[in-house]
Amino acid sequence: MNRYKTISKIGEGTFSEVLKTQSLQDGNFYACKKMKQQFKSDRKSGGLSLICELMDMNIYELIRGRRHPLPQNKLRQYMYQLCKSLEHIHRNGIFHRDVKPENILIKQDVLKLGDFGSCRSVFSKQPYTEYISTRWYRAPECLLTDGYYTYKMDIWSAGCVFFEIASLHPLFPGSNELDQIAKIHDVIGTPDQALLQKFKQSRSMSFDFPSKKGTGIIRLLPNMPPDCLSLMCAMLEYDPDERPNASQTLQHPYFTEHRILERPAQHRKIRITEKSNTSGSMNYFVQIAGQGRRQALRTIAQPPIHYHVPAFPVELPKLNVPGITKPVPKFRSVFPTPGNNGKFPVLPSVKYIETKVNATTLNPFFINGSYVTGADSSKRFPF
């Protein structure tokens, strides 16, 4: 920590505190997560601190004190990024186990999932820790089993965050575990006996709940669009086996617009590459001509045109124009005849005139050993 200067305290948790620090080397600001646990050893050792990117705020700070919900485009943008972050860690064999508004950080509309202090490998052996995740965002399988849950618990927690961003208040604010289960049943309803029996196999104690239908999430958010409510209800499915995974949430119709916006960047790269590699483009011909690679020009030139000429002579039709008489050729003999006094005719002498050949005349685009760029390609390359 000698290379960082503490500016202020950002927050504090059970196991650590977060400080705003400034680097003495580059002057940039960072977030320092300083662990409270002390490590004892024979040699004197300092505390453990993690230097992370400094974000502007978390989701809880964003919605706290707001009177009006966020616009739909902001809500959709934040949830798409949250589902992408969950898809990334799940694909790499990690599930977070503590998804909540305080652990979702934002900086200039860029959302990042933080605080991986409770994460676990998806390939580790069950049962896991029972008392995990913040109670308000804890999935039913975490409440009703002895640690037999999967990465689907992150989807439930993200669904609770989804509702909280949309409504500006928590969905299941239980005061204890029993009250937490009761609040879940008030909204979603009690599960059927088959699902309860599956939970009982992973629980040492027996439990029975009075049948209750629940008010439903749609009644709590009457002004939300149907595709938004559809995704939210799917993420808050009581049965974890019926709950979608992170990849399936990204394919939901609610995120169709964001999926389309991600495609043009890749397609533009493909189109630019194909255009630059086309042999008929002007830039490609100029580059080849400038380098003087005649062999390449022969390769990219168009195939020669073959004219079909008949193998036997064809007599052209005779012109029959009225008023014009056919000229009669007059022949004069060059040998001595009585008509020319027995003398040979004198032919005029032929005079030879030497002309200087200019390289520019032969090729007007080749001057001083190099090609002239910016000219008409149809004149430079008649083929």
LUMTI-666644 format. One record per residue (C-alpha): residue in three letters; x, y, z negated. Coordinates in steps of 0.2 Angstrom, whole numbers, padded with zeros to 4 digits, always signed. Layout:
% LUMTI-666644
ALAXYZ...
//
This chain:
% LUMTI-666644
MET+0000+0000+0000ASN+0015+0011+0001ARG+0011+0015+0019TYR-0007+0021+0015LYS-0014+0036+0005THR-0030+0034-0004ILE-0043+0047+0001SER-0059+0042-0008LYS-0069+0027-0014ILE-0082+0021-0001GLY-0091+0007-0011GLU-0089-0007-0024GLY-0094-0025-0025THR-0093-0040-0036PHE-0076-0046-0030SER-0069-0030-0022GLU-0070-0011-0019VAL-0068-0002-0003LEU-0057+0013-0001LYS-0055+0026+0013THR-0036+0027+0016GLN-0025+0036+0028SER-0010+0029+0036LEU+0006+0038+0033GLN+0013+0032+0050ASP+0000+0037+0063GLY-0012+0048+0052ASN-0027+0037+0057PHE-0040+0033+0044TYR-0044+0015+0039ALA-0055+0006+0026CYS-0045-0004+0013LYS-0054-0018+0004LYS-0045-0020-0012MET-0048-0037-0021LYS-0052-0036-0040GLN-0045-0054-0043GLN-0027-0054-0050PHE-0015-0067-0045LYS-0003-0073-0059SER+0014-0080-0055ASP+0031-0081-0062ARG+0037-0066-0051LYS+0027-0050-0052SER+0015-0048-0038GLY+0004-0035-0032GLY-0015-0036-0028LEU-0022-0042-0012SER-0029-0028+0000LEU-0036-0029+0017ILE-0034-0015+0030CYS-0049-0014+0041GLU-0057-0002+0054LEU-0066+0012+0046MET-0084+0013+0052ASP-0097+0027+0050MET-0110+0019+0039ASN-0120+0003+0037ILE-0138-0002+0042TYR-0144+0002+0024GLU-0137+0019+0024LEU-0144+0022+0042ILE-0162+0019+0037ARG-0162+0025+0019GLY-0173+0040+0017ARG-0179+0040+0035ARG-0198+0045+0037HIS-0200+0038+0054PRO-0193+0022+0061LEU-0179+0021+0074PRO-0184+0022+0092GLN-0187+0005+0101ASN-0172+0007+0112LYS-0161+0009+0096LEU-0169-0006+0087ARG-0167-0017+0103GLN-0149-0011+0105TYR-0144-0015+0087MET-0152-0032+0086TYR-0144-0037+0102GLN-0127-0033+0095LEU-0131-0042+0079CYS-0137-0058+0088LYS-0121-0057+0099SER-0110-0056+0084LEU-0119-0071+0076GLU-0118-0081+0093HIS-0099-0077+0093ILE-0095-0084+0075HIS-0107-0099+0077ARG-0099-0103+0093ASN-0082-0103+0085GLY-0088-0114+0070ILE-0091-0101+0057PHE-0108-0096+0049HIS-0108-0080+0038ARG-0120-0084+0024ASP-0123-0066+0018VAL-0131-0056+0033LYS-0139-0041+0025PRO-0140-0022+0030GLU-0125-0018+0019ASN-0114-0030+0028ILE-0119-0023+0046LEU-0108-0008+0050ILE-0111+0005+0063LYS-0100+0017+0072GLN-0106+0028+0087ASP-0120+0015+0090VAL-0108+0001+0090LEU-0113-0013+0078LYS-0101-0024+0069LEU-0104-0038+0057GLY-0092-0037+0041ASP-0089-0045+0024PHE-0084-0063+0028GLY-0081-0067+0010SER-0095-0080+0009CYS-0092-0088+0027ARG-0091-0107+0029SER-0086-0119+0043VAL-0101-0126+0052PHE-0091-0143+0052SER-0089-0144+0033LYS-0098-0157+0023GLN-0114-0154+0014PRO-0120-0149+0001TYR-0114-0131+0001THR-0115-0119-0013GLU-0133-0117-0019TYR-0133-0099-0025ILE-0128-0091-0009SER-0133-0075+0001THR-0142-0060-0006ARG-0159-0066-0013TRP-0170-0055-0002TYR-0162-0062+0014ARG-0160-0080+0008ALA-0168-0093+0019PRO-0181-0106+0012GLU-0170-0121+0015CYS-0157-0112+0003LEU-0171-0110-0010LEU-0179-0127-0009THR-0164-0138-0007ASP-0148-0142-0016GLY-0136-0134-0004TYR-0142-0144+0012TYR-0143-0129+0024THR-0135-0125+0041TYR-0130-0110+0051LYS-0148-0107+0055MET-0149-0098+0038ASP-0140-0083+0047ILE-0154-0082+0059TRP-0167-0081+0045SER-0157-0067+0037ALA-0155-0058+0053GLY-0174-0059+0055CYS-0176-0051+0038VAL-0164-0037+0044PHE-0174-0035+0060PHE-0190-0032+0050GLU-0182-0020+0038ILE-0175-0009+0052ALA-0192-0009+0061SER-0202-0005+0045LEU-0189+0004+0034HIS-0193-0007+0019PRO-0188-0025+0015LEU-0199-0040+0020PHE-0197-0051+0005PRO-0190-0041-0011GLY-0191-0055-0023SER-0186-0052-0041ASN-0181-0070-0044GLU-0181-0087-0035LEU-0199-0091-0039ASP-0205-0074-0034GLN-0194-0075-0018ILE-0203-0091-0013ALA-0220-0083-0017LYS-0217-0068-0007ILE-0212-0078+0008HIS-0228-0088+0006ASP-0238-0073+0005VAL-0233-0067+0023ILE-0228-0083+0032GLY-0239-0096+0022THR-0235-0112+0014PRO-0227-0126+0025ASP-0236-0142+0029GLN-0233-0158+0019ALA-0221-0165+0032LEU-0209-0151+0030LEU-0211-0150+0011GLN-0207-0169+0011LYS-0191-0166+0021PHE-0185-0153+0008LYS-0190-0164-0006GLN-0177-0177+0000SER-0163-0164-0003ARG-0169-0158-0020SER-0168-0167-0037MET-0184-0158-0043SER-0202-0160-0037PHE-0212-0145-0031ASP-0230-0142-0024PHE-0237-0126-0018PRO-0256-0122-0016SER-0261-0120+0002LYS-0260-0102+0008LYS-0261-0096+0026GLY-0252-0079+0024THR-0255-0062+0031GLY-0243-0064+0045ILE-0229-0052+0052ILE-0240-0045+0066ARG-0252-0037+0053LEU-0237-0029+0045LEU-0231-0021+0061PRO-0246-0017+0071ASN-0237-0004+0083MET-0223-0015+0088PRO-0222-0022+0106PRO-0227-0040+0108ASP-0210-0046+0114CYS-0202-0038+0098LEU-0214-0047+0087SER-0212-0064+0096LEU-0193-0064+0093MET-0195-0058+0075CYS-0208-0072+0071ALA-0196-0085+0080MET-0182-0080+0069LEU-0192-0081+0053GLU-0199-0099+0057TYR-0200-0108+0040ASP-0193-0124+0047PRO-0175-0122+0052ASP-0176-0135+0065GLU-0189-0125+0074ARG-0179-0109+0072PRO-0169-0103+0088ASN-0150-0102+0087ALA-0141-0086+0091SER-0138-0091+0110GLN-0157-0094+0112THR-0161-0077+0104LEU-0150-0068+0117GLN-0161-0076+0130HIS-0177-0070+0123PRO-0187-0058+0135TYR-0185-0044+0121PHE-0167-0043+0127THR-0170-0044+0146GLU-0165-0026+0149HIS-0148-0028+0140ARG-0144-0044+0149ILE-0147-0035+0166LEU-0136-0020+0161GLU-0122-0032+0157ARG-0122-0040+0175PRO-0118-0025+0186ALA-0100-0023+0179GLN-0096-0041+0184HIS-0105-0039+0201ARG-0096-0022+0205LYS-0079-0030+0203ILE-0084-0044+0215ARG-0090-0033+0228ILE-0075-0021+0227THR-0063-0036+0228GLU-0072-0043+0243LYS-0072-0026+0252SER-0054-0023+0250ASN-0050-0040+0257THR-0060-0039+0272SER-0049-0039+0288GLY-0060-0027+0297SER-0058-0012+0284MET-0049+0003+0290ASN-0038+0003+0274TYR-0032-0014+0278PHE-0027-0010+0296VAL-0018+0005+0290GLN-0008-0005+0277ILE-0003-0018+0290ALA+0002-0005+0303GLY+0012+0005+0291GLN+0022-0011+0286GLY+0025-0015+0304ARG+0019-0033+0302ARG+0014-0037+0320GLN+0012-0056+0315ALA-0001-0051+0303LEU-0010-0041+0316ARG-0010-0055+0328THR-0018-0066+0314ILE-0032-0054+0309ALA-0035-0048+0327GLN-0052-0053+0335PRO-0051-0069+0346PRO-0047-0065+0365ILE-0062-0063+0376HIS-0063-0076+0390TYR-0071-0071+0406HIS-0079-0084+0416VAL-0073-0082+0435PRO-0079-0094+0448ALA-0066-0105+0455PHE-0071-0102+0473PRO-0073-0085+0483VAL-0090-0076+0483GLU-0095-0066+0497LEU-0102-0049+0492PRO-0119-0043+0500LYS-0117-0031+0514LEU-0123-0014+0512ASN-0136-0008+0524VAL-0138+0011+0522PRO-0147+0021+0536GLY-0139+0035+0544ILE-0121+0029+0541THR-0112+0021+0555LYS-0099+0008+0551PRO-0081+0016+0554VAL-0071+0008+0568PRO-0053+0006+0563LYS-0040+0012+0575PHE-0024+0003+0576ARG-0007+0010+0583SER+0007-0001+0587VAL+0024+0002+0580PHE+0033-0006+0594PRO+0038+0002+0610THR+0024+0003+0622PRO+0021+0013+0637GLY+0010+0025+0627ASN+0023+0031+0616ASN+0037+0033+0629GLY+0046+0017+0624LYS+0052+0024+0607PHE+0050+0018+0589PRO+0040+0029+0578VAL+0050+0038+0564LEU+0044+0034+0547PRO+0046+0047+0533SER+0059+0044+0520VAL+0055+0039+0502LYS+0062+0050+0489TYR+0066+0042+0471ILE+0062+0054+0456GLU+0069+0048+0439THR+0057+0051+0425LYS+0060+0050+0406VAL+0049+0038+0396ASN+0043+0045+0380ALA+0040+0032+0366THR+0025+0043+0361THR+0018+0041+0378LEU+0018+0022+0377ASN+0011+0022+0359PRO+0005+0039+0353PHE+0003+0033+0335PHE+0021+0027+0334ILE+0033+0042+0331ASN+0051+0041+0324GLY+0050+0023+0320SER+0033+0023+0310TYR+0015+0023+0312VAL+0004+0039+0310THR-0010+0036+0298GLY-0027+0044+0298ALA-0029+0041+0317ASP-0044+0033+0326SER-0042+0015+0324SER-0051+0011+0340LYS-0037+0020+0350ARG-0023+0013+0339PHE-0029-0005+0340PRO-0039-0008+0356PHE-0042-0026+0352
//
